[in-house]
Amino acid sequence: MHRIDLVEIAGSLLILVAYVAGRTGHLRWDSRTALSLNLLGSAALAVIAFTQESWGFLLLEGSWALVSAVSLAAACLRTPAPTDRPDH
């Protein structure tokens, strides 16, 4: 297994953790934690897609990273910061 494979798996796991935590109610979709996980994971996958010239995958992951970044910036500007858990 190459280093790029490890980065790819890590990026995918970050996105999947945010998704599962959101679906099971352990994390709010709009929380800084969920958005950060999505941003880090999708940005890593976008870089890999770019280096491998996988343009469709780059479009998907680059868009995902951009939306996550904008949403995270908006979440950081909110005051007070909402809790990550949906029951608070």
N, C-alpha and C positions, 0 to 999 in steps of 0.2 A: 504494500500500500504506500502510495506517495503522499507527500505533505499536502498537496493540493486536494487529495481525497479526504484527508482529515479536516481541512478547512471547510470543504463542501459538506461533510457530515455535520460538523459543528454548526455551520450556518443553518442547515436544514433543521437541526434539533432546536435551535433557538426559536425559529418560527413555529415549530410544532409545539414546543412548551407553551408559548404564548397562546396558541390556538386551543390546546387542550385545557389550559387553565381558564381561558375565557368561556369555553363551552361547558365546563363543569362548575362554573360559578365561583372559582377561586380567585379570579382576577377580573377586574373591569377591563373591557375592550379599550377604553379611552384612558387607561391609567398610564402613567409615565413608565412603569415597569413593562407593561405589555408593548407599548410603542417602542421602547428602547430595544426589547428583544427582537421585535420585527425589523427595526432599523438595522441593527447589527447583523442579523441573519441575512436579510435581503441584500444588504450592501456587500457582504462577503460573497454571496452567490452571484451578484452582478459583476463583481470584479473577475470572478472565475469565468463567467459567461463572456466577458469582454476579451480576456486573454485567450480563450478558446474560439473566439469569433462565432459564438452561438447567438446570433442576433435576435431571434425570437425569445430566447431565454433571457437575454439582456434586457429586452423591452419589458418583459414581465417583472423581473427582479428589480430593474432600475426604477420602474414605475412604483413598485411596492416600496422601495427604499425612499423615493421622493415623497410619496403620500405619508409614510411613517414619519419622515423628518419634519414635514410641515405640521402634522398633527402633534408631534412631540413638542415642537416649538410653541404651538398654541397652548398645549397643556402646561408648559413651563411658565407661560405668561398669566395663567389663571391664578387668582388668589382668593381664598386659601387653596392650597393644593388638595384635591380630593384624595381620599384614601384609595388604595388599590383594590381592596376587597369590596365587592358589590353590596354587602349587607351593612355597610357603615354610611 
